[in-house]
Amino acid sequence: AGRSAGVAEALVARGHLREVADERSAAPYIQRWERTEGGDVGVWTATTFKTDGVTPRRTLVYPLGDWEEEYEGASTLFGGATTSPSEPQRQTVPRHTSWESEPQAVGGLAHVTTSVTLLGHEESRRFLADDGSMVLRRVYRETGSEEAAVSDEVFERR
């Protein structure tokens, strides 16, 4: 988290209060990325863990091409609402994943996912840096805006 940049600012751009954005940007974020077994080449599965680093919170397959992600209730990145506290509203986010050129990446490629959310448009570029870390560069534009909020999250291998 020490080498990450712009994460809190990007959350504020999505409508979060500064204090909440600061808290969330400093919280541990533990993921495991692995090639999807038996799947197409280039398809990855990401498992996000609770702060204990052991208990899975969410597993998501990133297929190549167009796909949809479903989620329930409010999302830090996607927005959303609930119809009532006991009945979270289901949302669907159209996404597209591909491999694209990235000059800062080892091997010259980034795993890129674009998303059209209730809040705006986001491009997430994941790539390996020279030091072995994974960089997640998010470029977010609120719907109807030309201004972009850019953040780099740096993940270190454990």
DSSP file with accessible surface (Angstrom, degrees, kcal/mol):
  #  RESIDUE AA STRUCTURE BP1 BP2  ACC     N-H-->O    O-->H-N    N-H-->O    O-->H-N    TCO  KAPPA ALPHA  PHI   PSI    X-CA   Y-CA   Z-CA
    1    1 A A    >         0   0   90      0, 0.0     3,-0.9     0, 0.0   154,-0.1   0.000 360.0 360.0 360.0 -24.0    0.0    0.0    0.0
    2    2 A G  T 3   +     0   0   84      1,-0.3     0, 0.0   152,-0.1     0, 0.0   0.796 360.0  41.9 -64.2 -29.3    3.0    2.3    0.6
    3    3 A R  T 3  S+     0   0  116    151,-0.2    -1,-0.3     2,-0.0   152,-0.1   0.475  91.5 107.8 -97.3  -3.0    3.7    2.6   -3.2
    4    4 A S    <   -     0   0   35     -3,-0.9     2,-0.3   150,-0.2   149,-0.2  -0.397  52.2-163.8 -71.3 154.2    0.1    3.0   -4.2
    5    5 A A  B     +A  152   0A  58    147,-2.8   147,-2.8    -2,-0.1    -2,-0.0  -1.000  55.6   7.3-145.4 139.1   -1.0    6.4   -5.4
    6    6 A G  S  > S+     0   0   24     -2,-0.3     4,-2.1   145,-0.2     5,-0.2   0.528  78.0 126.5  77.8   8.0   -4.3    8.2   -5.9
    7    7 A V  H  > S+     0   0   23    145,-0.2     4,-1.8     2,-0.2     5,-0.2   0.950  75.3  43.3 -68.0 -48.7   -6.5    5.5   -4.5
    8    8 A A  H  > S+     0   0    6      1,-0.2     4,-2.4     2,-0.2    -1,-0.2   0.924 113.8  52.4 -62.4 -42.4   -8.4    7.7   -2.0
    9    9 A E  H  > S+     0   0   97      1,-0.2     4,-2.2     2,-0.2    -1,-0.2   0.885 107.5  52.1 -61.3 -38.7   -8.8   10.4   -4.6
   10   10 A A  H  X S+     0   0    3     -4,-2.1     4,-0.9     2,-0.2    -1,-0.2   0.874 109.1  50.1 -67.3 -34.8  -10.3    7.9   -7.0
   11   11 A L  H ><>S+     0   0   11     -4,-1.8     5,-2.0     2,-0.2     3,-0.5   0.899 108.6  51.9 -69.8 -38.1  -12.8    6.8   -4.4
   12   12 A V  H ><5S+     0   0   56     -4,-2.4     3,-2.2     1,-0.2    -2,-0.2   0.916 104.3  57.4 -61.9 -40.3  -13.8   10.4   -3.7
   13   13 A A  H 3<5S+     0   0   37     -4,-2.2    -1,-0.2     1,-0.3    -2,-0.2   0.790 102.2  56.2 -61.4 -25.1  -14.4   10.8   -7.5
   14   14 A R  T <<5S-     0   0   12     -4,-0.9    -1,-0.3    -3,-0.5    -2,-0.2   0.351 131.4 -93.6 -87.4   3.0  -16.9    7.9   -7.2
   15   15 A G  T < 5S+     0   0   68     -3,-2.2    -3,-0.2     1,-0.3     2,-0.2   0.488  77.6 141.3 103.0   4.4  -18.8    9.9   -4.5
   16   16 A H      < -     0   0   38     -5,-2.0    -1,-0.3    -8,-0.1     2,-0.1  -0.525  58.4-105.5 -79.2 146.5  -17.3    8.6   -1.3
   17   17 A L     >  -     0   0  131     -2,-0.2     4,-2.8     1,-0.1     5,-0.2  -0.412  31.5-116.7 -63.9 146.9  -16.7   10.9    1.6
   18   18 A R  H  > S+     0   0  118      1,-0.2     4,-2.8     2,-0.2     5,-0.2   0.890 114.5  52.0 -55.8 -43.5  -13.0   11.7    2.0
   19   19 A E  H  > S+     0   0  154      1,-0.2     4,-2.0     2,-0.2    -1,-0.2   0.911 112.6  45.0 -63.0 -40.5  -12.8   10.1    5.5
   20   20 A V  H  > S+     0   0   42      2,-0.2     4,-2.9    -3,-0.2     5,-0.2   0.917 113.0  51.5 -68.0 -42.3  -14.4    6.9    4.2
   21   21 A A  H  X S+     0   0    0     -4,-2.8     4,-2.5     2,-0.2    -2,-0.2   0.916 109.5  49.7 -61.8 -42.5  -12.1    6.9    1.1
   22   22 A D  H  X S+     0   0   69     -4,-2.8     4,-1.2    -5,-0.2    -1,-0.2   0.928 113.0  47.4 -62.1 -42.6   -9.0    7.4    3.3
   23   23 A E  H  X S+     0   0  143     -4,-2.0     4,-0.9    -5,-0.2     3,-0.4   0.942 114.8  44.6 -64.8 -47.8  -10.1    4.5    5.5
   24   24 A R  H  < S+     0   0  113     -4,-2.9     3,-0.4     1,-0.2    -1,-0.2   0.865 110.6  53.9 -67.6 -36.0  -10.9    2.1    2.6
   25   25 A S  H  < S+     0   0   40     -4,-2.5    -1,-0.2    -5,-0.2    -2,-0.2   0.769 111.5  46.1 -70.7 -23.2   -7.7    3.0    0.7
   26   26 A A  H  < S+     0   0   75     -4,-1.2    -1,-0.2    -3,-0.4    -2,-0.2   0.583  91.0 104.4 -92.9 -11.1   -5.6    2.1    3.7
   27   27 A A  S  < S-     0   0   48     -4,-0.9    -3,-0.0    -3,-0.4     2,-0.0  -0.355  84.8 -94.7 -71.3 148.7   -7.4   -1.1    4.5
   28   28 A P        -     0   0   84      0, 0.0     2,-0.4     0, 0.0    -1,-0.1  -0.368  37.5-167.9 -61.5 140.7   -5.6   -4.4    3.6
   29   29 A Y        -     0   0   78     -3,-0.1     2,-0.5    -4,-0.1    21,-0.1  -0.916   7.0-175.7-135.1 105.8   -6.7   -5.8    0.2
   30   30 A I  E     +G   49   0B  34     19,-0.6    19,-2.8    -2,-0.4     2,-0.3  -0.912   8.5 166.0-113.4 123.5   -5.5   -9.4   -0.3
   31   31 A Q  E     -G   48   0B  33     -2,-0.5     2,-0.4    17,-0.2    17,-0.2  -0.955  25.1-151.5-133.2 154.7   -6.1  -11.2   -3.6
   32   32 A R  E     -G   47   0B 115     15,-2.3    15,-2.5    -2,-0.3     2,-0.5  -0.997  13.0-164.6-124.3 126.3   -4.8  -14.3   -5.4
   33   33 A W  E     +G   46   0B  48     -2,-0.4     2,-0.3    13,-0.2    13,-0.2  -0.928  18.0 163.0-108.5 132.0   -4.7  -14.4   -9.2
   34   34 A E  E     -G   45   0B  78     11,-2.1    11,-2.9    -2,-0.5     2,-0.1  -0.994  44.0 -95.6-147.8 150.4   -4.3  -17.7  -10.9
   35   35 A R  E     -G   44   0B 190     -2,-0.3     2,-0.5     9,-0.2     9,-0.2  -0.415  49.0-109.4 -61.7 139.2   -4.8  -19.1  -14.4
   36   36 A T    >   -     0   0   37      7,-2.3     3,-1.4     4,-0.2     7,-0.2  -0.613  34.5-124.4 -75.8 120.1   -8.3  -20.7  -14.7
   37   37 A E  T 3  S+     0   0  188     -2,-0.5     3,-0.1     1,-0.2    -1,-0.1  -0.436  89.1   4.9 -67.9 135.6   -7.8  -24.4  -14.9
   38   38 A G  T 3  S+     0   0   95      1,-0.2    -1,-0.2    -2,-0.1     2,-0.1   0.490 109.4 113.0  73.1   2.1   -9.4  -26.1  -17.9
   39   39 A G  S <  S-     0   0   41     -3,-1.4    -1,-0.2     1,-0.2     3,-0.1  -0.289  76.9 -67.5 -97.3-175.5  -10.4  -22.7  -19.3
   40   40 A D    >   -     0   0  130      1,-0.1     3,-1.7    -3,-0.1    -4,-0.2  -0.354  62.3 -89.6 -67.9 152.4   -9.3  -20.7  -22.3
   41   41 A V  T 3  S+     0   0  141      1,-0.2    -1,-0.1    -3,-0.1    23,-0.1  -0.381 114.9  27.6 -60.8 136.7   -5.7  -19.4  -22.4
   42   42 A G  T 3  S+     0   0   16      1,-0.3     2,-0.5    -3,-0.1    -1,-0.2   0.408  87.5 126.5  90.9  -2.5   -5.6  -15.9  -20.9
   43   43 A V    <   -     0   0   12     -3,-1.7    -7,-2.3    -7,-0.2     2,-0.3  -0.779  39.7-169.0 -92.2 130.6   -8.6  -16.4  -18.5
   44   44 A W  E     -GH  35  62B  50     18,-1.2    18,-3.5    -2,-0.5     2,-0.4  -0.870  16.7-146.3-121.2 152.7   -7.8  -15.7  -14.9
   45   45 A T  E     -GH  34  61B  18    -11,-2.9   -11,-2.1    -2,-0.3     2,-0.5  -0.973  13.2-160.3-116.6 129.2   -9.6  -16.2  -11.6
   46   46 A A  E     -GH  33  60B   2     14,-2.9    14,-2.6    -2,-0.4     2,-0.5  -0.950   2.3-165.7-111.5 126.4   -9.2  -13.7   -8.8
   47   47 A T  E     -GH  32  59B   4    -15,-2.5   -15,-2.3    -2,-0.5     2,-0.4  -0.962   6.7-158.1-109.8 123.7  -10.0  -14.6   -5.2
   48   48 A T  E     -GH  31  58B   1     10,-3.1     9,-3.7    -2,-0.5    10,-1.8  -0.882  13.0-152.2-102.3 133.6  -10.4  -11.7   -2.8
   49   49 A F  E     -GH  30  56B  23    -19,-2.8   -19,-0.6    -2,-0.4    10,-0.0  -0.724  17.6-108.0-107.1 154.6   -9.8  -12.6    0.9
   50   50 A K    >   -     0   0  110      5,-3.1     3,-2.7    -2,-0.3    -1,-0.1  -0.198  54.6 -86.5 -64.7 170.5  -11.1  -11.1    4.1
   51   51 A T  T 3  S+     0   0  106      1,-0.3    -1,-0.1     2,-0.1   -22,-0.1   0.688 125.3  72.1 -62.4 -14.3   -8.6   -9.1    6.2
   52   52 A D  T 3  S-     0   0   89      3,-0.1    -1,-0.3     1,-0.1    -2,-0.0   0.644 101.1-133.2 -73.2 -12.5   -7.4  -12.4    7.8
   53   53 A G  S <  S+     0   0   20     -3,-2.7    -2,-0.1     2,-0.2    -1,-0.1   0.499  90.5  67.6  77.0   3.5   -5.8  -13.3    4.5
   54   54 A V  S    S+     0   0  110      1,-0.1    -1,-0.1    -4,-0.1    -3,-0.1   0.714  75.8  77.5-121.5 -42.3   -7.3  -16.8    4.7
   55   55 A T  S    S-     0   0   55     -5,-0.1    -5,-3.1     1,-0.1    -2,-0.2  -0.649  78.2-128.2 -83.4 117.3  -11.1  -16.6    4.3
   56   56 A P  E     +H   49   0B  78      0, 0.0    -7,-0.3     0, 0.0     3,-0.1  -0.403  25.9 179.6 -64.7 136.2  -12.3  -16.1    0.8
   57   57 A R  E     -     0   0B 135     -9,-3.7     2,-0.3     1,-0.4    -8,-0.2   0.697  68.2  -3.8-102.4 -34.2  -14.7  -13.2    0.4
   58   58 A R  E     -H   48   0B  79    -10,-1.8   -10,-3.1     2,-0.0     2,-0.4  -0.971  53.2-158.0-161.8 142.3  -15.3  -13.4   -3.4
   59   59 A T  E     -H   47   0B  85     -2,-0.3     2,-0.4   -12,-0.2   -12,-0.2  -0.997  17.6-179.6-125.9 132.0  -14.1  -15.3   -6.4
   60   60 A L  E     -H   46   0B  25    -14,-2.6   -14,-2.9    -2,-0.4     2,-0.4  -0.996  19.3-145.0-137.6 129.3  -14.4  -13.9   -9.9
   61   61 A V  E     -H   45   0B  65     -2,-0.4   -16,-0.2   -16,-0.2    -2,-0.0  -0.801   9.8-152.7 -91.5 132.3  -13.5  -15.4  -13.2
   62   62 A Y  E     -H   44   0B   4    -18,-3.5   -18,-1.2    -2,-0.4   -26,-0.1  -0.794  18.2-171.4-105.0  88.2  -12.2  -12.8  -15.8
   63   63 A P        -     0   0   43      0, 0.0    34,-0.3     0, 0.0     2,-0.2  -0.402  29.6-103.8 -74.8 157.4  -13.1  -14.3  -19.2
   64   64 A L  S    S+     0   0   72    -23,-0.1    34,-0.2    32,-0.1     2,-0.2  -0.553  85.9  17.5 -78.4 145.5  -11.8  -12.7  -22.4
   65   65 A G  E    S-B   97   0A  24     32,-3.1    32,-2.0    -2,-0.2     2,-0.2  -0.521 112.8 -12.9  94.2-160.9  -14.3  -10.7  -24.4
   66   66 A D  E    S+B   96   0A 138     30,-0.2     2,-0.3    -2,-0.2    30,-0.2  -0.567  71.1 146.6 -80.1 139.2  -17.7   -9.3  -23.2
   67   67 A W  E     -B   95   0A  33     28,-2.6    28,-3.3    -2,-0.2     2,-0.4  -0.944  36.5-121.2-158.9 173.3  -19.2  -10.6  -20.0
   68   68 A E  E     -B   94   0A 133     -2,-0.3     2,-0.5    26,-0.2    24,-0.0  -0.974  10.4-153.2-127.6 142.3  -21.3   -9.4  -17.1
   69   69 A E  E     -B   93   0A  10     24,-2.3    24,-2.8    -2,-0.4     2,-0.4  -0.962  12.3-154.6-112.7 129.0  -20.6   -9.2  -13.4
   70   70 A E  E     +B   92   0A 113     -2,-0.5     2,-0.3    22,-0.2    22,-0.2  -0.800  18.7 168.7 -99.4 143.8  -23.6   -9.4  -10.9
   71   71 A Y  E     -B   91   0A  25     20,-2.2    20,-3.2    -2,-0.4     2,-0.4  -0.961  25.9-127.6-147.2 164.8  -23.4   -8.0   -7.5
   72   72 A E  E     -B   90   0A 104     -2,-0.3    18,-0.2    18,-0.2    10,-0.1  -0.946  63.5 -17.2-120.1 134.6  -25.9   -7.2   -4.7
   73   73 A G  S    S-     0   0    5     16,-2.8     8,-0.2    -2,-0.4     2,-0.2  -0.277 108.5  -9.7  76.8-159.8  -26.4   -3.9   -2.9
   74   74 A A        -     0   0   79      6,-0.2     2,-0.4    -2,-0.0     6,-0.2  -0.524  62.1-158.3 -78.6 140.8  -24.0   -1.0   -2.8
   75   75 A S  B  >  -I   79   0C  33      4,-1.7     4,-1.8    -2,-0.2    -2,-0.1  -0.965  20.7-135.5-120.7 139.2  -20.5   -1.5   -4.3
   76   76 A T  T  4 S+     0   0   53     -2,-0.4    -1,-0.1     1,-0.2   -60,-0.1   0.889 107.5  24.3 -56.3 -41.4  -17.4    0.6   -3.5
   77   77 A L  T  4 S+     0   0   37      2,-0.1    -1,-0.2     1,-0.1    42,-0.2   0.778 129.9  38.8 -96.4 -31.9  -16.5    0.8   -7.1
   78   78 A F  T  4 S-     0   0   10      1,-0.3    40,-0.9    40,-0.1    41,-0.5   0.608  90.9-140.4 -99.2 -16.2  -19.8    0.3   -9.0
   79   79 A G  B  <  +I   75   0C  11     -4,-1.8    -4,-1.7    39,-0.1    -1,-0.3  -0.535  34.7 151.2  85.4-156.0  -22.3    2.2   -6.9
   80   80 A G        -     0   0   28     -6,-0.2     2,-0.3    -2,-0.2    -6,-0.2  -0.478  28.1-129.8 113.5 171.9  -25.8    0.7   -6.4
   81   81 A A        -     0   0   48     -8,-0.2     8,-1.0    -2,-0.2     2,-0.4  -0.876  11.9-115.8-148.6 177.3  -28.4    0.8   -3.8
   82   82 A T  E     -J   88   0D  73     -2,-0.3    -2,-0.0     6,-0.2     4,-0.0  -0.943   8.8-145.9-122.3 146.1  -30.7   -1.3   -1.7
   83   83 A T  E    S-     0   0D  92      4,-1.5    -1,-0.1     1,-0.4     3,-0.0   0.816  90.3 -16.6 -76.8 -30.7  -34.5   -1.4   -1.8
   84   84 A S  E >  S-J   87   0D  35      3,-0.8     3,-1.3    -3,-0.1    -1,-0.4  -0.952  76.4 -97.9-161.7 161.2  -34.4   -2.0    1.9
   85   85 A P  T 3  S+     0   0  134      0, 0.0    -1,-0.0     0, 0.0    -2,-0.0   0.829 125.7  44.4 -55.7 -29.6  -31.8   -3.1    4.4
   86   86 A S  T 3  S+     0   0   99      1,-0.2    -4,-0.0    -3,-0.0     0, 0.0   0.591 114.5  50.4 -91.8  -9.7  -33.1   -6.7    4.3
   87   87 A E  E <  S-J   84   0D 124     -3,-1.3    -4,-1.5     2,-0.0    -3,-0.8  -0.694  73.4-163.4-130.2  81.7  -33.4   -6.8    0.5
   88   88 A P  E     -J   82   0D  52      0, 0.0     2,-0.3     0, 0.0    -6,-0.2  -0.360  26.1-116.4 -64.1 142.0  -30.3   -5.6   -1.4
   89   89 A Q        -     0   0   81     -8,-1.0   -16,-2.8   -17,-0.1     2,-0.3  -0.632  23.6-127.4 -81.3 135.2  -30.9   -4.8   -5.0
   90   90 A R  E     -B   72   0A 130     -2,-0.3     2,-0.3   -18,-0.2   -18,-0.2  -0.642  28.9-171.6 -82.7 138.4  -29.1   -7.0   -7.6
   91   91 A Q  E     -B   71   0A  30    -20,-3.2   -20,-2.2    -2,-0.3     2,-0.4  -0.914  13.6-149.5-127.0 155.9  -27.1   -5.1  -10.2
   92   92 A T  E     -B   70   0A  64     -2,-0.3   -22,-0.2   -22,-0.2   -24,-0.0  -0.995   7.0-161.2-128.1 131.6  -25.3   -6.2  -13.4
   93   93 A V  E     -B   69   0A   3    -24,-2.8   -24,-2.3    -2,-0.4     2,-0.3  -0.956  16.7-135.3-113.3 119.7  -22.2   -4.5  -14.8
   94   94 A P  E     +B   68   0A  65      0, 0.0    22,-1.8     0, 0.0     2,-0.3  -0.588  34.2 178.0 -71.0 133.2  -21.2   -5.0  -18.4
   95   95 A R  E     -BC  67 115A  12    -28,-3.3   -28,-2.6    -2,-0.3     2,-0.4  -0.922  21.8-159.9-135.3 160.3  -17.5   -5.7  -18.7
   96   96 A H  E     -BC  66 114A  64     18,-1.9    18,-2.7    -2,-0.3     2,-0.4  -0.986   9.4-165.0-142.4 130.6  -14.9   -6.5  -21.3
   97   97 A T  E     +BC  65 113A   1    -32,-2.0   -32,-3.1    -2,-0.4     2,-0.3  -0.951  19.9 146.2-121.6 138.2  -11.5   -8.1  -20.8
   98   98 A S  E     - C   0 112A  26     14,-2.4    14,-3.2    -2,-0.4     2,-0.5  -0.940  47.0-104.0-154.2 171.0   -8.6   -8.3  -23.1
   99   99 A W  E     + C   0 111A 102     -2,-0.3     2,-0.3    12,-0.2    12,-0.2  -0.926  44.9 177.5-102.8 129.4   -4.8   -8.3  -23.3
  100  100 A E  E     - C   0 110A  71     10,-2.4    10,-2.9    -2,-0.5    -2,-0.0  -0.932  36.1 -85.7-133.6 158.7   -3.4   -4.9  -24.4
  101  101 A S  E     + C   0 109A  92     -2,-0.3     8,-0.3     8,-0.2     7,-0.1  -0.324  42.3 177.6 -61.9 136.5    0.0   -3.4  -25.0
  102  102 A E    >   -     0   0   13      6,-2.5     3,-1.8     3,-0.1     6,-0.2  -0.853  19.4-160.7-145.4 105.7    1.5   -1.8  -21.8
  103  103 A P  T 3  S+     0   0  119      0, 0.0     5,-0.1     0, 0.0     4,-0.1   0.770  92.2  54.2 -61.3 -24.3    5.0   -0.3  -22.0
  104  104 A Q  T 3  S+     0   0  109      4,-0.1    26,-0.3     2,-0.1     2,-0.3   0.513  92.3  97.1 -86.3  -3.8    5.5   -0.4  -18.2
  105  105 A A  S X  S-     0   0   10     -3,-1.8     3,-1.9    24,-0.1     2,-0.3  -0.628  82.8-112.7 -91.6 143.5    4.8   -4.1  -18.0
  106  106 A V  G >  S+     0   0   79     22,-2.8     3,-0.6    -2,-0.3    22,-0.3  -0.551 113.3  17.8 -62.1 127.7    7.2   -7.0  -18.0
  107  107 A G  G 3  S-     0   0   76     -2,-0.3    -1,-0.3     1,-0.2     3,-0.1   0.407 119.1 -97.8  84.5  -7.8    6.5   -8.7  -21.3
  108  108 A G  G <  S+     0   0   28     -3,-1.9    -6,-2.5     1,-0.2     2,-0.3   0.562  89.4 108.1  78.0   9.7    4.8   -5.6  -22.6
  109  109 A L  E <   -C  101   0A  90     -3,-0.6    19,-0.4    -8,-0.3     2,-0.4  -0.932  45.7-163.8-125.8 148.9    1.2   -6.7  -21.9
  110  110 A A  E     -C  100   0A   0    -10,-2.9   -10,-2.4    -2,-0.3     2,-0.7  -0.950  25.5-125.6-124.4 146.4   -1.6   -5.7  -19.4
  111  111 A H  E     -CD  99 126A   7     15,-2.9    15,-2.6    -2,-0.4     2,-0.5  -0.833  39.8-165.9 -87.2 113.1   -4.7   -7.6  -18.5
  112  112 A V  E     -CD  98 125A   1    -14,-3.2   -14,-2.4    -2,-0.7     2,-0.4  -0.909  17.3-178.6-116.9 128.4   -7.4   -4.9  -19.1
  113  113 A T  E     -CD  97 124A   0     11,-2.5    11,-2.9    -2,-0.5     2,-0.4  -0.993   8.5-162.5-123.9 126.1  -11.0   -4.9  -18.0
  114  114 A T  E     -CD  96 123A  37    -18,-2.7   -18,-1.9    -2,-0.4     2,-0.4  -0.849   9.8-170.5-105.2 145.2  -13.4   -2.1  -18.9
  115  115 A S  E     -CD  95 122A   0      7,-2.7     7,-2.6    -2,-0.4     2,-0.6  -0.998  19.8-153.3-137.2 139.2  -16.6   -1.6  -17.0
  116  116 A V  E     + D   0 121A  82    -22,-1.8     5,-0.2    -2,-0.4     2,-0.2  -0.957  34.0 174.0-111.1 110.8  -19.7    0.6  -17.5
  117  117 A T        -     0   0   17      3,-3.4   -38,-0.1    -2,-0.6   -39,-0.1  -0.514  50.0 -96.4-112.1 178.2  -21.2    1.1  -14.0
  118  118 A L  S    S+     0   0  105    -40,-0.9   -39,-0.1     1,-0.2    25,-0.1   0.775 126.1  44.0 -62.0 -26.2  -24.0    3.2  -12.5
  119  119 A L  S    S-     0   0   48    -41,-0.5    24,-1.7     1,-0.2     2,-0.3   0.772 123.8 -76.1 -91.7 -32.0  -21.3    5.7  -11.6
  120  120 A G  E     - E   0 142A   2     22,-0.3    -3,-3.4   -42,-0.1     2,-0.4  -0.980  61.7 -41.2 167.6-153.5  -19.3    5.9  -14.8
  121  121 A H  E     -DE 116 141A  76     20,-2.8    20,-2.7    -2,-0.3     2,-0.4  -0.906  47.0-173.3-114.9 134.7  -16.7    4.2  -17.0
  122  122 A E  E     -DE 115 140A   3     -7,-2.6    -7,-2.7    -2,-0.4     2,-0.5  -0.989  13.9-163.4-131.6 139.1  -13.7    2.4  -15.6
  123  123 A E  E     -DE 114 139A  49     16,-2.3    16,-2.5    -2,-0.4     2,-0.5  -0.990  10.3-165.6-115.4 127.1  -10.6    0.8  -17.2
  124  124 A S  E     -DE 113 138A   0    -11,-2.9   -11,-2.5    -2,-0.5     2,-0.5  -0.968   3.6-170.8-114.4 118.4   -8.6   -1.5  -14.9
  125  125 A R  E     -DE 112 137A  26     12,-2.8    12,-2.9    -2,-0.5     2,-0.5  -0.948   1.5-171.4-112.0 120.3   -5.1   -2.4  -16.2
  126  126 A R  E     +DE 111 136A  12    -15,-2.6   -15,-2.9    -2,-0.5     2,-0.3  -0.942  18.0 152.1-112.9 129.7   -3.2   -5.1  -14.3
  127  127 A F  E     - E   0 135A  10      8,-2.0     8,-3.2    -2,-0.5     2,-0.4  -0.988  43.9-106.0-153.5 157.4    0.4   -5.8  -15.2
  128  128 A L  E     - E   0 134A  80    -19,-0.4   -22,-2.8   -22,-0.3     6,-0.2  -0.721  33.2-147.1 -86.3 134.8    3.6   -7.1  -13.7
  129  129 A A    >   -     0   0   19      4,-2.9     3,-2.2    -2,-0.4   -24,-0.1  -0.500  31.4 -98.9 -94.3 166.7    6.3   -4.5  -12.9
  130  130 A D  T 3  S+     0   0  153    -26,-0.3    -1,-0.1     1,-0.3   -25,-0.1   0.793 121.9  57.3 -55.3 -31.0   10.1   -5.0  -13.1
  131  131 A D  T 3  S-     0   0   93      2,-0.1    -1,-0.3     1,-0.1     3,-0.1   0.385 121.0-104.3 -85.5   4.4   10.3   -5.6   -9.3
  132  132 A G  S <  S+     0   0   36     -3,-2.2    25,-0.2     1,-0.3    -2,-0.1   0.384  80.6 127.4  91.5  -5.4    7.8   -8.5   -9.4
  133  133 A S        -     0   0    6     23,-0.1    -4,-2.9    -5,-0.1     2,-0.5  -0.416  59.4-123.3 -79.3 160.8    4.8   -6.5   -8.0
  134  134 A M  E     -EF 128 155A  33     21,-2.6    21,-3.2    -6,-0.2     2,-0.5  -0.921  21.8-153.0-104.0 130.1    1.5   -6.3   -9.7
  135  135 A V  E     -EF 127 154A  14     -8,-3.2    -8,-2.0    -2,-0.5     2,-0.6  -0.887   5.8-163.5-103.2 131.8    0.2   -2.8  -10.6
  136  136 A L  E     -EF 126 153A   0     17,-2.9    17,-2.7    -2,-0.5     2,-0.6  -0.955  10.2-171.1-112.2 106.6   -3.5   -2.2  -10.9
  137  137 A R  E     -EF 125 152A  46    -12,-2.9   -12,-2.8    -2,-0.6     2,-0.5  -0.902   3.0-167.8-102.0 117.6   -4.0    1.1  -12.7
  138  138 A R  E     -EF 124 151A  12     13,-2.3    13,-2.2    -2,-0.6     2,-0.5  -0.914   9.2-169.3-107.0 132.8   -7.6    2.3  -12.7
  139  139 A V  E     -EF 123 150A  25    -16,-2.5   -16,-2.3    -2,-0.5     2,-0.4  -0.983  14.9-174.3-119.4 115.0   -8.8    5.1  -14.9
  140  140 A Y  E     -EF 122 149A   7      9,-2.7     9,-2.7    -2,-0.5     2,-0.4  -0.931  11.1-175.6-117.3 132.6  -12.3    6.3  -13.9
  141  141 A R  E     -E  121   0A  99    -20,-2.7   -20,-2.8    -2,-0.4     7,-0.1  -0.991  25.7-128.4-125.5 123.9  -14.5    8.8  -15.6
  142  142 A E  E >   -E  120   0A 115      5,-0.5     3,-2.6    -2,-0.4   -22,-0.3  -0.377  47.4 -83.2 -64.1 146.1  -17.9    9.8  -14.2
  143  143 A T  T 3  S+     0   0  103    -24,-1.7    -1,-0.1     1,-0.3     3,-0.1  -0.274 118.0  12.6 -53.2 127.6  -20.7    9.5  -16.7
  144  144 A G  T 3  S+     0   0   87      1,-0.2     2,-0.3    -3,-0.1    -1,-0.3   0.433 106.0 110.8  84.7   0.6  -20.8   12.7  -18.8
  145  145 A S    <   -     0   0   40     -3,-2.6    -1,-0.2     1,-0.1     0, 0.0  -0.839  52.7-161.8-111.6 146.6  -17.3   13.9  -17.6
  146  146 A E        +     0   0  171     -2,-0.3     2,-0.2    -3,-0.1    -1,-0.1   0.603  67.2  99.9 -92.2 -18.6  -14.1   14.1  -19.5
  147  147 A E        -     0   0  164     -5,-0.1    -5,-0.5     1,-0.0     2,-0.4  -0.499  61.7-152.5 -72.3 139.4  -12.0   14.4  -16.3
  148  148 A A        -     0   0   46     -2,-0.2     2,-0.6    -7,-0.1    -7,-0.2  -0.900  11.6-148.6-116.2 141.1  -10.4   11.1  -15.2
  149  149 A A  E     - F   0 140A  20     -9,-2.7    -9,-2.7    -2,-0.4     2,-0.4  -0.944  23.6-166.2-101.9 122.1   -9.4    9.9  -11.7
  150  150 A V  E     + F   0 139A  79     -2,-0.6     2,-0.3   -11,-0.2   -11,-0.2  -0.930  10.2 174.8-115.0 132.6   -6.3    7.7  -12.0
  151  151 A S  E     - F   0 138A   2    -13,-2.2   -13,-2.3    -2,-0.4     2,-0.5  -0.981  18.4-154.2-134.9 149.6   -5.0    5.5   -9.3
  152  152 A D  E     -AF   5 137A  42   -147,-2.8  -147,-2.8    -2,-0.3     2,-0.5  -0.994   8.6-168.9-120.6 120.4   -2.2    2.9   -9.1
  153  153 A E  E     - F   0 136A  29    -17,-2.7   -17,-2.9    -2,-0.5     2,-0.6  -0.956  10.6-153.8-107.5 128.9   -2.5    0.1   -6.5
  154  154 A V  E     - F   0 135A  20     -2,-0.5     2,-0.5   -19,-0.2   -19,-0.2  -0.908   7.8-165.2-108.3 120.5    0.7   -1.8   -6.1
  155  155 A F  E     - F   0 134A  34    -21,-3.2   -21,-2.6    -2,-0.6     2,-0.4  -0.906   6.3-151.2-107.8 132.4    0.4   -5.4   -4.9
  156  156 A E        -     0   0  128     -2,-0.5     2,-0.1   -23,-0.2   -23,-0.1  -0.832  23.2-109.8-105.7 141.6    3.3   -7.3   -3.5
  157  157 A R              0   0  201     -2,-0.4   -24,-0.0   -25,-0.2    -1,-0.0  -0.405 360.0 360.0 -68.1 137.7    3.7  -11.1   -3.8
  158  158 A R              0   0  232     -2,-0.1    -1,-0.0     0, 0.0     0, 0.0  -0.823 360.0 360.0-114.7 360.0    3.4  -13.0   -0.5
